[in-house]
Amino acid sequence: MIFEKNVLSLEETQNLAFALARVLGPQDTITLEGDLGAGKTTFTQALAKGLGITRTVNSPTFTIMKQYEGRLPFNHLDVYRLEDSDEDLGWEEIFYGEAVTVVEWAHLIEDDLPDERLAIEIYRVDDHARKFVFKPIGERYERLCEELLK
């Protein structure tokens, strides 16, 4: 099942991320896809804030991963630079530890992702509006989307 949510402002995007953060638990994985400027990092920053992270969260494009402490540990990966790489960065520890993990450009490591996850695509409609497409993979994420987007 696919769920869609249109947001018309930065505030609505943040509220969507805050609502998602409230229902996340250890080992939850969120993948984000979208063109440059679609809002992947903005959504991730709000999600982190919703998890109680007070540090500044920015894109880990050059470091691949940044880790933060909040209500739950939080891993933020930007795997854009891993295209055509067979490098194993310890995916088991990243995805199956105690942290919530967000992966930007996740299609580049598709074979390494957990079997169950929440895939989110973000489309830029205009300067402020975005279309979010939620594709839950696994029962837990189906229920989560039904609860979040009802």
Short mmCIF file of the C-alpha atoms (twelve columns), coordinates in Angstrom:
data_MODEL
# 
_entry.id   MODEL 
# 
loop_
_atom_site.group_PDB 
_atom_site.id 
_atom_site.type_symbol 
_atom_site.label_atom_id 
_atom_site.label_alt_id 
_atom_site.label_comp_id 
_atom_site.label_asym_id 
_atom_site.label_seq_id 
_atom_site.Cartn_x 
_atom_site.Cartn_y 
_atom_site.Cartn_z 
_atom_site.pdbx_PDB_model_num 
ATOM 1   C CA . MET A 1   0.000  0.000  0.000  1 
ATOM 2   C CA . ILE A 2   1.221  3.509  -0.795 1 
ATOM 3   C CA . PHE A 3   0.310  6.582  1.237  1 
ATOM 4   C CA . GLU A 4   0.584  10.168 0.023  1 
ATOM 5   C CA . LYS A 5   0.678  13.409 1.984  1 
ATOM 6   C CA . ASN A 6   0.829  16.904 0.526  1 
ATOM 7   C CA . VAL A 7   2.381  19.583 2.703  1 
ATOM 8   C CA . LEU A 8   2.128  23.253 1.881  1 
ATOM 9   C CA . SER A 9   4.767  24.767 4.146  1 
ATOM 10  C CA . LEU A 10  7.969  24.191 6.058  1 
ATOM 11  C CA . GLU A 11  5.912  24.079 9.247  1 
ATOM 12  C CA . GLU A 12  3.714  21.275 7.881  1 
ATOM 13  C CA . THR A 13  6.828  19.334 6.835  1 
ATOM 14  C CA . GLN A 14  8.244  19.711 10.341 1 
ATOM 15  C CA . ASN A 15  4.951  18.645 11.933 1 
ATOM 16  C CA . LEU A 16  4.881  15.522 9.749  1 
ATOM 17  C CA . ALA A 17  8.429  14.661 10.831 1 
ATOM 18  C CA . PHE A 18  7.595  15.319 14.514 1 
ATOM 19  C CA . ALA A 19  4.571  13.004 14.272 1 
ATOM 20  C CA . LEU A 20  6.711  10.272 12.712 1 
ATOM 21  C CA . ALA A 21  9.413  10.707 15.371 1 
ATOM 22  C CA . ARG A 22  6.854  10.040 18.125 1 
ATOM 23  C CA . VAL A 23  6.121  6.531  16.826 1 
ATOM 24  C CA . LEU A 24  9.650  5.415  15.939 1 
ATOM 25  C CA . GLY A 25  11.596 2.872  17.944 1 
ATOM 26  C CA . PRO A 26  14.982 1.146  17.991 1 
ATOM 27  C CA . GLN A 27  16.083 -0.395 14.676 1 
ATOM 28  C CA . ASP A 28  13.563 1.600  12.638 1 
ATOM 29  C CA . THR A 29  14.930 2.525  9.234  1 
ATOM 30  C CA . ILE A 30  13.638 5.348  7.063  1 
ATOM 31  C CA . THR A 31  14.910 5.764  3.513  1 
ATOM 32  C CA . LEU A 32  14.591 9.107  1.753  1 
ATOM 33  C CA . GLU A 33  14.652 9.721  -1.969 1 
ATOM 34  C CA . GLY A 34  14.162 12.988 -3.816 1 
ATOM 35  C CA . ASP A 35  15.946 15.379 -6.092 1 
ATOM 36  C CA . LEU A 36  18.442 17.881 -4.738 1 
ATOM 37  C CA . GLY A 37  16.490 20.514 -2.861 1 
ATOM 38  C CA . ALA A 38  13.405 18.313 -2.379 1 
ATOM 39  C CA . GLY A 39  13.712 18.546 1.392  1 
ATOM 40  C CA . LYS A 40  15.382 15.319 2.532  1 
ATOM 41  C CA . THR A 41  17.732 17.032 4.972  1 
ATOM 42  C CA . THR A 42  15.047 19.459 6.175  1 
ATOM 43  C CA . PHE A 43  12.748 16.517 6.940  1 
ATOM 44  C CA . THR A 44  15.613 14.677 8.663  1 
ATOM 45  C CA . GLN A 45  16.448 17.719 10.807 1 
ATOM 46  C CA . ALA A 46  12.847 17.928 12.015 1 
ATOM 47  C CA . LEU A 47  12.746 14.171 12.628 1 
ATOM 48  C CA . ALA A 48  15.907 14.461 14.744 1 
ATOM 49  C CA . LYS A 49  14.410 17.348 16.700 1 
ATOM 50  C CA . GLY A 50  11.326 15.199 17.277 1 
ATOM 51  C CA . LEU A 51  13.632 12.511 18.701 1 
ATOM 52  C CA . GLY A 52  14.961 15.027 21.218 1 
ATOM 53  C CA . ILE A 53  18.259 15.746 19.479 1 
ATOM 54  C CA . THR A 54  19.490 19.222 20.325 1 
ATOM 55  C CA . ARG A 55  22.674 19.259 18.217 1 
ATOM 56  C CA . THR A 56  22.630 20.762 14.749 1 
ATOM 57  C CA . VAL A 57  21.865 18.061 12.188 1 
ATOM 58  C CA . ASN A 58  23.260 18.604 8.727  1 
ATOM 59  C CA . SER A 59  23.858 16.418 5.712  1 
ATOM 60  C CA . PRO A 60  26.728 13.956 6.139  1 
ATOM 61  C CA . THR A 61  27.513 14.003 2.415  1 
ATOM 62  C CA . PHE A 62  31.284 13.937 2.879  1 
ATOM 63  C CA . THR A 63  31.395 11.766 5.997  1 
ATOM 64  C CA . ILE A 64  28.665 9.290  4.897  1 
ATOM 65  C CA . MET A 65  27.234 8.991  8.434  1 
ATOM 66  C CA . LYS A 66  26.688 11.141 11.506 1 
ATOM 67  C CA . GLN A 67  25.393 9.844  14.819 1 
ATOM 68  C CA . TYR A 68  23.402 11.724 17.445 1 
ATOM 69  C CA . GLU A 69  21.961 11.053 20.894 1 
ATOM 70  C CA . GLY A 70  18.377 11.872 21.795 1 
ATOM 71  C CA . ARG A 71  15.380 9.914  23.071 1 
ATOM 72  C CA . LEU A 72  16.866 7.188  20.874 1 
ATOM 73  C CA . PRO A 73  20.269 7.067  19.190 1 
ATOM 74  C CA . PHE A 74  19.987 8.429  15.650 1 
ATOM 75  C CA . ASN A 75  22.058 7.577  12.567 1 
ATOM 76  C CA . HIS A 76  21.884 9.930  9.580  1 
ATOM 77  C CA . LEU A 77  23.434 8.533  6.409  1 
ATOM 78  C CA . ASP A 78  23.899 10.221 3.061  1 
ATOM 79  C CA . VAL A 79  25.163 7.502  0.743  1 
ATOM 80  C CA . TYR A 80  25.283 9.638  -2.396 1 
ATOM 81  C CA . ARG A 81  29.057 9.193  -2.633 1 
ATOM 82  C CA . LEU A 82  28.817 5.386  -2.400 1 
ATOM 83  C CA . GLU A 83  27.482 4.966  -5.933 1 
ATOM 84  C CA . ASP A 84  29.320 2.089  -7.648 1 
ATOM 85  C CA . SER A 85  31.010 1.153  -4.373 1 
ATOM 86  C CA . ASP A 86  31.046 -2.318 -2.866 1 
ATOM 87  C CA . GLU A 87  32.273 -0.967 0.446  1 
ATOM 88  C CA . ASP A 88  30.727 -2.589 3.541  1 
ATOM 89  C CA . LEU A 89  30.459 0.059  6.232  1 
ATOM 90  C CA . GLY A 90  29.150 -2.311 8.900  1 
ATOM 91  C CA . TRP A 91  25.537 -2.257 7.787  1 
ATOM 92  C CA . GLU A 92  24.515 -4.893 10.361 1 
ATOM 93  C CA . GLU A 93  25.623 -2.684 13.268 1 
ATOM 94  C CA . ILE A 94  24.026 0.400  11.734 1 
ATOM 95  C CA . PHE A 95  20.630 -1.079 10.889 1 
ATOM 96  C CA . TYR A 96  20.223 -3.630 13.673 1 
ATOM 97  C CA . GLY A 97  21.555 -1.690 16.657 1 
ATOM 98  C CA . GLU A 98  19.465 0.463  18.980 1 
ATOM 99  C CA . ALA A 99  19.297 3.519  16.708 1 
ATOM 100 C CA . VAL A 100 16.725 4.974  14.383 1 
ATOM 101 C CA . THR A 101 18.416 5.284  10.991 1 
ATOM 102 C CA . VAL A 102 17.653 7.649  8.122  1 
ATOM 103 C CA . VAL A 103 19.316 6.972  4.769  1 
ATOM 104 C CA . GLU A 104 19.344 9.606  2.029  1 
ATOM 105 C CA . TRP A 105 19.855 8.315  -1.545 1 
ATOM 106 C CA . ALA A 106 19.089 4.808  -0.257 1 
ATOM 107 C CA . HIS A 107 18.644 3.286  -3.723 1 
ATOM 108 C CA . LEU A 108 22.445 3.283  -3.985 1 
ATOM 109 C CA . ILE A 109 22.728 0.641  -1.230 1 
ATOM 110 C CA . GLU A 110 19.457 -1.198 -1.936 1 
ATOM 111 C CA . ASP A 111 20.987 -4.661 -1.398 1 
ATOM 112 C CA . ASP A 112 22.295 -3.685 2.051  1 
ATOM 113 C CA . LEU A 113 19.054 -2.200 3.433  1 
ATOM 114 C CA . PRO A 114 16.926 -4.052 5.986  1 
ATOM 115 C CA . ASP A 115 14.129 -6.152 4.530  1 
ATOM 116 C CA . GLU A 116 11.598 -4.031 6.421  1 
ATOM 117 C CA . ARG A 117 11.720 -0.235 6.355  1 
ATOM 118 C CA . LEU A 118 9.779  2.900  5.566  1 
ATOM 119 C CA . ALA A 119 10.649 4.292  2.153  1 
ATOM 120 C CA . ILE A 120 9.730  7.950  1.664  1 
ATOM 121 C CA . GLU A 121 9.960  9.837  -1.607 1 
ATOM 122 C CA . ILE A 122 9.797  13.632 -1.498 1 
ATOM 123 C CA . TYR A 123 8.764  15.665 -4.514 1 
ATOM 124 C CA . ARG A 124 9.177  19.423 -4.738 1 
ATOM 125 C CA . VAL A 125 5.919  21.015 -5.889 1 
ATOM 126 C CA . ASP A 126 7.019  24.645 -5.487 1 
ATOM 127 C CA . ASP A 127 9.184  26.731 -3.145 1 
ATOM 128 C CA . HIS A 128 7.195  25.636 -0.084 1 
ATOM 129 C CA . ALA A 129 4.948  22.710 -1.034 1 
ATOM 130 C CA . ARG A 130 6.092  19.105 -1.116 1 
ATOM 131 C CA . LYS A 131 4.459  15.789 -1.907 1 
ATOM 132 C CA . PHE A 132 5.486  12.914 0.363  1 
ATOM 133 C CA . VAL A 133 4.981  9.358  -0.871 1 
ATOM 134 C CA . PHE A 134 5.241  6.745  1.883  1 
ATOM 135 C CA . LYS A 135 5.973  3.165  0.819  1 
ATOM 136 C CA . PRO A 136 5.968  0.933  3.893  1 
ATOM 137 C CA . ILE A 137 7.889  -2.296 3.496  1 
ATOM 138 C CA . GLY A 138 6.756  -4.725 6.189  1 
ATOM 139 C CA . GLU A 139 3.758  -4.998 8.520  1 
ATOM 140 C CA . ARG A 140 5.139  -2.709 11.220 1 
ATOM 141 C CA . TYR A 141 5.582  0.124  8.736  1 
ATOM 142 C CA . GLU A 142 2.150  -0.479 7.173  1 
ATOM 143 C CA . ARG A 143 0.562  -0.022 10.617 1 
ATOM 144 C CA . LEU A 144 2.766  2.980  11.339 1 
ATOM 145 C CA . CYS A 145 1.654  4.693  8.097  1 
ATOM 146 C CA . GLU A 146 -2.000 3.891  8.719  1 
ATOM 147 C CA . GLU A 147 -1.730 5.482  12.166 1 
ATOM 148 C CA . LEU A 148 0.346  8.452  11.033 1 
ATOM 149 C CA . LEU A 149 -1.531 9.311  7.851  1 
ATOM 150 C CA . LYS A 150 -5.150 8.479  8.718  1 
# 
